[in-house]
């Protein structure tokens, strides 16, 4: 990564074939999505994601892509390590220039506390949510997305 490691946060896949860097001094704001699609794709009760500008994201290593049209008619492209198939990030043609980084792939993922939980009406009953977290029964309203994630774009 050309020495950029000293200037950002690192993450990567399970096997180490793919490594990425986020140009941030501290962890970006993240959210937990409890929708059924995220539960299925992650094989878990939710997925943790950080919404970041692609200009602050760089990756090394071979990635494979899988694209599909989502329920809003937008094409979402998922990126996985070509070796171990860890899902690392995605983009969506409805949000040009933005990456959704799978926050659990950050080296410092143990320090993540999601600021927002969405699709909580679909969350697993065994999952408790922090009292201070902002929650939404379905998707985060567009005007709140801008307000919540603005610090990630500074």
N, C-alpha and C positions, 0 to 999 in steps of 0.2 A: 504493500500500500504506500510505498514511496515515503515512509517516515511520517505519514499523517497520523499514525497511531497516537502520537503524543498530543494531538489536537482534538481528539474526539472519543466517542464511545465505540467499543468493538462488539461484534457479535458474529455468529456464524452457525453453520450446520452441525449436526451431531458428529460427523466423521472428520471435520476439519478441512474438507476439500474446498469449501466456500467460506470466505471471511468477508465481512463488511464493516464499514465505518460510518457512523453518524457524526456529522460536524456539530457536536453539542458538547458543552462543558459538563452538563448535568443531564440526568435522564429526562427525556421529553415527556410531556403529558400523555397518558395512555388511557384507553378505555377497555372495558370488558363487554363483549357482545355475547348474549345468551340466546340468540336466535337458533332455530333448529338447523339451519345450514351450517352455521359456525360449529355447533355441537357435532354435527356429522363430519365436517371437514377436519376438525381437530381430534375427534375421538374422545372428547372430554365434555365437561359441562358448559364451557365457554371458551372464548379465545381472547387473548390480550393483544391489543394493537396500538401502535403509535402512528398517528397521521403526521407525516413529515414531507417537506418539499424534496423532490428528487434531486435538487441542486445541493442538498445537504447529505446525500446518501451516495456511497460508492461501494462497489462489490468486486471481489476477485474470485475467480474459480468458475467452473462450468455450471450454468443453470439451464434447466429445461423449463418450458412454458406450457401451461394449459389454459386455454381461454374458453369462456362460456358467456352467454347472455343472461344477465340477472333479471330479476322480476320487474325492474324499471326499464328494461330494454337496452341497458348499457352493457358493453363488453368488459368483463373483468378478466384480467390476465394474472394468473398465479405463477410465481417463480419458485422452483424447488432446486435443491442441490442435485446434480446429475448422478452423483454416486449414491448417497444415502436417502435421497428423496425428502429431506426435511423441507417443509414449506417455510420460506424465508420472508417473502413480501409479495405484494400484489399492486397492480395499478388498475384504474377504471377509466374508460374514455369519458365518463361523466365528470371526472375530477382530473383534468390534464395537469401534469407536472407534480402530482402528489403520489407518494408511496404509502402503503399501509404495511408497516414493518411488524412482523410477528414478534412482539416484545419479549416473549419467552425465549427467543434466540439470542437476546443480548447477553453478553458475558455477566452483566450486573443485574440479571433478571430477578434475583432474590430481593432486590431493593424496590421493586416496582409496587406501587399502590395505585390502582386505577382510580382516576378522578371521577369517572363516569361509568355507569352500567346501563346498557341499553338492551331492549327486548327482554326486560325482566319478567314480563308476563309468561315467557317461555323458559325461565330459569328452572333448574333442577331444585326440587323442594329442600334438599339437604344443604344448599348453598345459602349462607347468611351474608347479607350485605352490610358494609360499614354504615353507621348512622350518618356520617358526614358526606358520604358519596352522593353525587347527583344521579338520579335514576330516571329512566324513561320506560314506559310500558312497551313501546315499540322503538322505532328509529329515533335518533336524536334529531330534533327539528333543525332545518338548515340554518336558521338565524342563531341557534345555540352552538352549532358546530363552529361557526366563525368565532364566536366569543370564547368558547372553551379552549380551542386549539390555537388561538392567536399567538401565545407565547412560543409555540413551536416554529413559527414563521418569522420571528424577529431576528 
